Amino acid sequence: MKCLIQKILAINLLMLLTGMASAQDSDFYIFLSFGQSNMEGHSRFEPQDTLMVNKRFQVMEAVDCPNLGREKGKWYVAKPPLCRCRTGITPTDFFGRTLIAGLPENIRIGVINVSVGGCKIELFDKDNYEEYVSSSPDWLKNMVKEYDGNPYARLVEMARLAQKDGVIKGFLLHQGESNTGDQKWPEKVKIVYDNLIRDLNLSPDIPLLAGEVVSEAEGGACASMNAIIATLPETIPNAHIISSDDCEGIEDRLHFSAAGYRKLGMRYGAKMLDLLQE
């Protein structure tokens, strides 16, 4: 009888482990997006951005959005907004669409976007974010509250849920305007990158795509930051810089137009396609 019980327990354990393994789909590629307002999505999306979104492209909602009929931690077809409930179009939108168009039909793409307009990269430093938030203006504190006060922790929380369904293949970053002139920015980004690798048990060679801010040619108020962003691969060898050349800006000189986001997002996608096919 004892041997029979042990055999039954062993079979049940094997079935449990098999079920766990089969739940994760190796053909479901997941990408984590984070940053400030240009990754959050400043410009309003247009009708063309909501039509004909392939169901192979999905977003995991990082906050509850009753107005969209979405719940935190669940997957939905990736129609904008892809960040919070009332944000706009982001590079992530056309990043995903570009991947779907360039990858085999069996591959699905999932994105998680945790971004906060106006924030410095320090907001995503899990060991020092509280000091940064405490000295921030109320409008930023209110956005941070939507992530229960800790955007980095929310990104990791959602990413761990996503890892039950698929495989994290890369990070997308658009941030820098609020750190303009900060020569230590690459080191600060590396702290966030290294923490994500450790906290999510990822390969240390996972790519990070970092987009330039609005260019000088487009009148970018923070265009000088692009020279610092360009040095990021010296600190993170797996970082790749996404050009913002000819990506249309808007009158505030900080943000891209919807057309600019589409072009920038397609460039993120084209670069990731190259990396995935190496």
C-alpha positions as CSV (number, residue, x, y, z in Angstrom):
1,M,0.0,0.0,0.0
2,K,2.8,2.4,0.9
3,C,4.5,1.8,-2.5
4,L,1.2,2.4,-4.3
5,I,0.7,5.7,-2.5
6,Q,4.2,6.8,-3.4
7,K,3.6,5.9,-7.0
8,I,0.4,7.9,-7.1
9,L,2.1,10.9,-5.5
10,A,4.9,10.6,-8.0
11,I,2.5,10.5,-10.9
12,N,0.6,13.5,-9.6
13,L,3.8,15.5,-9.2
14,L,4.8,14.6,-12.7
15,M,1.5,15.7,-14.1
16,L,1.7,19.0,-12.1
17,L,5.2,19.7,-13.5
18,T,4.2,18.8,-17.0
19,G,1.2,21.1,-16.7
20,M,3.4,24.0,-15.5
21,A,5.9,23.4,-18.3
22,S,3.2,23.3,-20.9
23,A,1.6,26.6,-19.7
24,Q,4.7,28.6,-20.8
25,D,4.6,29.0,-24.5
26,S,8.1,29.4,-26.0
27,D,6.6,31.0,-29.0
28,F,5.1,33.9,-27.0
29,Y,7.8,36.6,-26.9
30,I,7.4,39.2,-24.2
31,F,8.9,42.6,-24.0
32,L,9.0,45.1,-21.0
33,S,8.7,48.8,-21.8
34,F,9.5,51.5,-19.3
35,G,10.4,55.2,-19.2
36,Q,8.8,58.6,-19.1
37,S,6.1,60.4,-21.2
38,N,7.3,59.4,-24.6
39,M,7.1,55.7,-23.6
40,E,3.9,56.4,-21.7
41,G,2.4,57.9,-24.8
42,H,1.8,61.7,-25.0
43,S,0.1,62.2,-28.4
44,R,-3.4,60.9,-28.9
45,F,-3.7,57.8,-31.0
46,E,-5.8,58.1,-34.2
47,P,-8.4,55.8,-35.7
48,Q,-5.7,54.1,-37.9
49,D,-3.9,53.0,-34.7
50,T,-6.9,51.1,-33.3
51,L,-8.0,49.3,-36.5
52,M,-6.8,45.9,-37.6
53,V,-4.6,45.1,-34.6
54,N,-3.5,41.5,-35.0
55,K,-4.6,39.3,-32.1
56,R,-1.1,37.8,-32.1
57,F,0.0,41.2,-30.5
58,Q,-1.1,41.5,-26.9
59,V,-0.7,43.7,-23.9
60,M,-0.7,42.8,-20.2
61,E,-2.5,45.6,-18.4
62,A,-0.4,47.0,-15.6
63,V,-3.2,48.8,-13.8
64,D,-7.0,48.3,-13.6
65,C,-8.8,50.2,-16.4
66,P,-12.6,50.0,-16.0
67,N,-13.0,52.5,-18.8
68,L,-11.3,50.0,-21.2
69,G,-12.8,46.9,-19.7
70,R,-9.3,45.7,-18.7
71,E,-8.0,44.3,-15.4
72,K,-4.4,44.4,-14.1
73,G,-2.4,41.3,-14.9
74,K,-4.5,40.1,-17.8
75,W,-3.7,39.9,-21.5
76,Y,-5.7,41.8,-24.1
77,V,-5.3,42.5,-27.8
78,A,-2.9,45.4,-28.0
79,K,-5.1,48.3,-29.0
80,P,-3.9,51.6,-27.6
81,P,-3.6,52.8,-25.0
82,L,-0.9,50.3,-24.0
83,C,0.3,52.1,-20.8
84,R,-2.3,53.4,-18.4
85,C,-6.0,53.9,-18.9
86,R,-5.9,57.3,-20.7
87,T,-2.5,57.5,-22.2
88,G,-1.7,57.9,-25.9
89,I,0.2,56.1,-28.6
90,T,3.7,54.9,-27.7
91,P,6.6,53.4,-29.6
92,T,5.5,50.1,-28.2
93,D,2.4,50.1,-30.4
94,F,4.3,49.9,-33.7
95,F,7.2,48.0,-32.2
96,G,4.8,45.1,-31.7
97,R,3.1,45.5,-35.1
98,T,6.5,45.5,-36.8
99,L,7.5,42.2,-35.0
100,I,4.2,40.5,-35.9
101,A,4.7,41.5,-39.6
102,G,8.2,40.1,-39.6
103,L,8.0,36.9,-37.6
104,P,6.4,33.5,-38.4
105,E,2.7,33.1,-37.8
106,N,3.3,30.8,-34.8
107,I,5.0,33.6,-32.9
108,R,3.0,35.9,-30.6
109,I,4.1,39.2,-29.1
110,G,3.3,40.4,-25.6
111,V,4.2,43.8,-24.1
112,I,4.0,45.3,-20.6
113,N,4.4,49.1,-20.4
114,V,5.1,50.7,-17.0
115,S,6.0,54.4,-17.6
116,V,5.5,57.7,-15.8
117,G,5.6,61.0,-17.6
118,G,8.2,63.5,-16.4
119,C,10.1,61.0,-14.3
120,K,13.8,60.6,-14.0
121,I,15.5,57.2,-14.4
122,E,15.9,57.3,-10.6
123,L,12.2,56.3,-10.3
124,F,13.1,52.8,-11.5
125,D,16.0,52.4,-9.1
126,K,14.4,49.9,-6.6
127,D,16.8,50.8,-3.8
128,N,16.5,54.6,-4.0
129,Y,13.1,55.4,-5.6
130,E,11.5,56.4,-2.4
131,E,13.8,59.3,-1.8
132,Y,13.2,60.5,-5.4
133,V,9.4,60.2,-5.1
134,S,9.3,62.0,-1.7
135,S,10.9,65.1,-3.3
136,S,8.8,65.0,-6.5
137,P,5.9,67.3,-7.3
138,D,2.4,66.1,-6.5
139,W,1.5,65.5,-10.2
140,L,4.2,62.9,-10.4
141,K,3.3,61.4,-7.1
142,N,-0.2,60.9,-8.3
143,M,0.9,59.0,-11.3
144,V,3.2,56.9,-9.2
145,K,0.2,56.0,-7.0
146,E,-1.4,54.3,-9.9
147,Y,1.4,51.7,-9.5
148,D,0.9,51.5,-5.8
149,G,3.8,53.8,-5.2
150,N,6.4,51.7,-6.9
151,P,6.5,51.4,-10.7
152,Y,9.6,49.2,-10.7
153,A,7.9,46.7,-8.4
154,R,4.8,46.7,-10.6
155,L,6.9,46.1,-13.7
156,V,8.5,43.1,-12.0
157,E,5.2,41.8,-10.7
158,M,3.6,41.9,-14.1
159,A,6.7,40.4,-15.7
160,R,6.7,37.4,-13.4
161,L,3.0,36.8,-14.2
162,A,3.9,37.0,-17.9
163,Q,6.7,34.5,-17.5
164,K,4.1,31.9,-16.7
165,D,2.8,32.4,-20.2
166,G,5.8,33.2,-22.4
167,V,9.5,34.1,-22.5
168,I,10.9,37.6,-21.9
169,K,13.0,38.5,-24.9
170,G,14.0,42.2,-24.3
171,F,13.5,45.6,-22.7
172,L,12.4,48.8,-24.4
173,L,13.4,52.1,-22.8
174,H,12.5,55.7,-23.7
175,Q,13.7,58.0,-21.0
176,G,16.2,60.8,-20.7
177,E,14.4,64.2,-21.1
178,S,14.3,64.6,-17.3
179,N,17.9,63.6,-17.0
180,T,19.2,65.9,-19.7
181,G,22.9,66.6,-19.1
182,D,23.3,63.9,-16.6
183,Q,26.6,62.1,-17.5
184,K,25.8,59.4,-15.0
185,W,22.6,58.4,-16.8
186,P,24.1,55.3,-18.4
187,E,25.3,54.0,-15.0
188,K,21.8,54.7,-13.6
189,V,20.2,52.8,-16.5
190,K,22.6,49.9,-15.9
191,I,21.4,49.7,-12.2
192,V,17.8,49.2,-13.4
193,Y,18.9,46.8,-16.2
194,D,21.0,44.6,-13.8
195,N,18.1,44.6,-11.2
196,L,15.7,43.4,-13.8
197,I,18.0,40.6,-14.9
198,R,18.4,39.4,-11.3
199,D,14.8,39.8,-10.2
200,L,13.4,38.0,-13.2
201,N,16.2,35.4,-13.5
202,L,17.0,36.4,-17.1
203,S,20.0,35.8,-19.3
204,P,22.6,38.6,-18.8
205,D,22.7,39.1,-22.6
206,I,19.1,40.1,-23.0
207,P,18.9,43.2,-25.2
208,L,17.9,46.7,-24.2
209,L,16.6,49.1,-26.9
210,A,16.9,52.7,-25.9
211,G,15.3,55.4,-28.1
212,E,16.7,58.9,-28.7
213,V,14.7,61.9,-27.6
214,V,13.2,64.4,-30.1
215,S,16.1,65.4,-32.3
216,E,17.7,68.8,-32.8
217,A,16.5,68.9,-36.4
218,E,12.9,68.6,-35.0
219,G,13.5,71.4,-32.5
220,G,14.0,69.0,-29.5
221,A,14.4,70.9,-26.3
222,C,16.4,68.0,-24.8
223,A,18.2,67.0,-28.0
224,S,21.6,67.4,-26.3
225,M,20.7,64.3,-24.2
226,N,21.1,62.2,-27.4
227,A,24.9,62.4,-27.1
228,I,24.7,60.8,-23.6
229,I,22.2,58.2,-24.7
230,A,24.6,57.3,-27.5
231,T,27.1,56.2,-24.9
232,L,24.8,53.6,-23.3
233,P,26.3,50.6,-25.1
234,E,29.7,51.4,-23.5
235,T,28.1,50.7,-20.1
236,I,25.6,48.0,-21.2
237,P,27.1,46.0,-24.1
238,N,23.6,44.6,-25.0
239,A,22.1,48.1,-25.4
240,H,21.1,49.3,-28.8
241,I,20.3,52.9,-29.6
242,I,17.2,53.7,-31.7
243,S,17.5,56.9,-33.8
244,S,14.8,59.6,-33.6
245,D,16.0,61.2,-36.8
246,D,13.0,62.4,-38.9
247,C,10.6,61.4,-36.2
248,E,8.2,64.3,-36.1
249,G,8.0,66.3,-32.9
250,I,5.2,68.6,-31.7
251,E,5.2,72.2,-30.6
252,D,6.2,71.5,-27.0
253,R,9.6,70.4,-28.3
254,L,9.6,67.4,-25.9
255,H,7.2,64.9,-27.5
256,F,6.6,63.1,-30.8
257,S,3.5,63.4,-32.9
258,A,1.5,60.2,-33.5
259,A,3.3,59.9,-36.8
260,G,6.6,60.3,-35.0
261,Y,5.7,57.5,-32.5
262,R,4.8,55.2,-35.4
263,K,8.1,55.7,-37.1
264,L,10.1,55.4,-33.9
265,G,8.2,52.3,-32.9
266,M,8.9,50.7,-36.3
267,R,12.6,51.3,-35.7
268,Y,12.5,49.6,-32.3
269,G,10.7,46.7,-34.0
270,A,13.2,46.5,-37.0
271,K,16.1,46.4,-34.6
272,M,14.6,43.7,-32.4
273,L,13.8,41.7,-35.6
274,D,17.5,41.8,-36.5
275,L,18.5,40.7,-33.0
276,L,16.0,37.8,-32.9
277,Q,17.2,36.5,-36.2
278,E,20.9,36.6,-35.4
